[in-house]
Amino acid sequence: MRPSRIAYIFAAVMLLFASGQYIRVHASSPQLAEVPKIIQFGLETYKSEGPEAAVRAWVKGGPFEGSKDSFSQIAVLRQIQQSCGSYSGFEVIRIQDVSASVRLIYLTLNFEKGPVFGRFVVYRSQQGSVLTAINFSAKPEEIVPNLVP
């Protein structure tokens, strides 16, 4: 075999390997599609507009819309940003159906300096999905049951 042909084969193999790795890393998680749009929209809003806008998006239409309880989560997210830096994205830990109308969504929120764990309680009504509880903590054992032994 000529050296140019070997180099061509090597380059083709490396390109296939690299594209396979890219697809594996950037492919949508099947669980990502199961995260309700209200949560995804709130996380996108958080990234672009900050904690206040995110919490407003999450509580819209739910039992805590306009309540003082939603302000506590704004304060938690502000404190997280001060210690962990900017929010960069999220990953699904677990999705658990509690009943036909209630689903628990456990996420890792990724920040510059480390992860924060989140739990969202989703109530599926005839009007659509609303969040009835939101919790965040840097300690996974406070958010995700049976994750850490």
C-alpha positions as CSV (number, residue, x, y, z in Angstrom):
1,M,0.0,0.0,0.0
2,R,1.1,3.5,-0.8
3,P,1.7,5.9,2.1
4,S,-1.0,8.3,0.8
5,R,-3.6,5.5,0.7
6,I,-2.7,4.5,4.3
7,A,-3.1,8.1,5.4
8,Y,-6.4,8.3,3.6
9,I,-7.7,5.2,5.4
10,F,-6.4,6.4,8.7
11,A,-8.1,9.8,8.2
12,A,-11.4,8.1,7.3
13,V,-11.3,5.8,10.3
14,M,-10.6,8.8,12.6
15,L,-13.4,10.8,11.1
16,L,-15.8,8.0,11.7
17,F,-14.7,7.6,15.3
18,A,-14.9,11.4,15.9
19,S,-18.4,11.7,14.4
20,G,-19.6,8.7,16.4
21,Q,-18.3,10.4,19.6
22,Y,-19.9,13.7,18.7
23,I,-23.3,12.0,18.1
24,R,-23.0,10.0,21.4
25,V,-22.3,13.2,23.4
26,H,-24.7,15.5,21.6
27,A,-27.6,13.1,21.0
28,S,-30.8,13.9,22.9
29,S,-31.4,11.8,26.0
30,P,-34.6,9.8,25.7
31,Q,-35.5,11.2,29.2
32,L,-34.9,14.7,28.0
33,A,-38.0,14.5,25.8
34,E,-40.0,13.5,28.9
35,V,-39.1,16.7,30.8
36,P,-42.2,18.8,30.6
37,K,-42.0,22.0,28.5
38,I,-42.8,24.2,31.6
39,I,-39.5,23.0,33.2
40,Q,-37.5,23.3,30.0
41,F,-38.8,26.7,29.3
42,G,-38.0,27.8,32.9
43,L,-34.5,26.5,32.6
44,E,-34.0,28.3,29.3
45,T,-35.4,31.5,30.8
46,Y,-33.1,31.1,33.8
47,K,-30.1,30.9,31.5
48,S,-31.1,34.0,29.6
49,E,-32.9,36.2,32.1
50,G,-32.0,35.0,35.6
51,P,-33.8,33.5,38.6
52,E,-36.8,35.8,38.9
53,A,-37.9,35.1,35.3
54,A,-37.3,31.4,35.7
55,V,-39.4,31.1,38.9
56,R,-42.2,33.2,37.3
57,A,-42.2,30.8,34.4
58,W,-42.3,27.7,36.6
59,V,-45.1,28.9,38.9
60,K,-47.3,30.3,36.1
61,G,-50.7,28.7,36.3
62,G,-49.9,26.7,39.4
63,P,-50.9,27.0,43.0
64,F,-47.9,29.3,43.9
65,E,-48.3,31.8,41.2
66,G,-48.0,35.2,42.9
67,S,-47.4,33.7,46.3
68,K,-44.5,34.5,48.7
69,D,-43.4,30.9,48.6
70,S,-42.1,31.4,45.1
71,F,-39.8,34.2,46.4
72,S,-37.9,31.7,48.6
73,Q,-36.8,29.8,45.5
74,I,-35.6,33.0,43.8
75,A,-33.4,33.6,46.9
76,V,-32.1,30.1,46.7
77,L,-31.2,30.4,43.1
78,R,-29.5,33.8,43.7
79,Q,-27.4,32.2,46.5
80,I,-26.5,29.3,44.2
81,Q,-25.3,31.7,41.5
82,Q,-23.2,33.6,44.0
83,S,-21.4,30.5,45.1
84,C,-21.5,28.3,42.0
85,G,-21.2,30.8,39.2
86,S,-23.3,30.9,36.0
87,Y,-25.8,28.3,35.1
88,S,-24.8,26.3,31.9
89,G,-27.4,23.6,31.5
90,F,-29.1,20.5,33.0
91,E,-29.1,16.8,32.9
92,V,-31.9,14.4,33.8
93,I,-31.2,12.2,36.8
94,R,-34.6,10.4,37.1
95,I,-38.2,10.8,36.2
96,Q,-40.7,9.0,38.4
97,D,-44.4,8.7,37.9
98,V,-46.1,8.8,41.3
99,S,-49.6,8.5,39.9
100,A,-51.5,9.1,36.6
101,S,-51.4,12.9,37.3
102,V,-48.2,13.4,39.4
103,R,-44.7,13.1,38.1
104,L,-41.4,13.8,39.9
105,I,-38.5,15.2,37.8
106,Y,-35.0,15.1,39.3
107,L,-32.3,17.1,37.5
108,T,-28.7,18.1,37.9
109,L,-28.3,21.8,37.2
110,N,-24.8,22.5,36.0
111,F,-23.0,25.6,37.1
112,E,-19.4,26.9,36.5
113,K,-18.2,25.6,39.8
114,G,-20.3,22.5,40.4
115,P,-23.7,20.9,40.3
116,V,-27.0,21.7,42.1
117,F,-29.7,19.2,42.3
118,G,-33.4,20.0,41.6
119,R,-36.7,18.3,42.1
120,F,-39.9,19.4,40.3
121,V,-43.3,18.1,41.2
122,V,-45.5,18.2,38.1
123,Y,-49.3,18.0,38.3
124,R,-50.9,17.0,35.0
125,S,-54.4,18.5,34.9
126,Q,-57.0,18.9,32.1
127,Q,-55.6,22.4,31.6
128,G,-52.0,21.2,31.2
129,S,-49.0,20.7,33.4
130,V,-48.2,22.9,36.3
131,L,-45.5,22.7,39.0
132,T,-46.7,22.3,42.6
133,A,-43.3,22.2,44.2
134,I,-39.7,23.1,43.3
135,N,-36.7,22.4,45.5
136,F,-32.9,22.9,44.9
137,S,-29.9,21.9,47.0
138,A,-26.2,21.3,46.5
139,K,-26.6,18.1,48.5
140,P,-28.0,15.3,46.4
141,E,-29.3,13.4,49.4
142,E,-31.7,16.3,50.2
143,I,-33.3,16.1,46.8
144,V,-33.0,12.7,45.2
145,P,-34.0,9.8,47.4
146,N,-31.8,6.7,47.4
147,L,-29.2,8.3,45.1
148,V,-26.4,8.4,47.6
149,P,-26.0,5.4,50.0
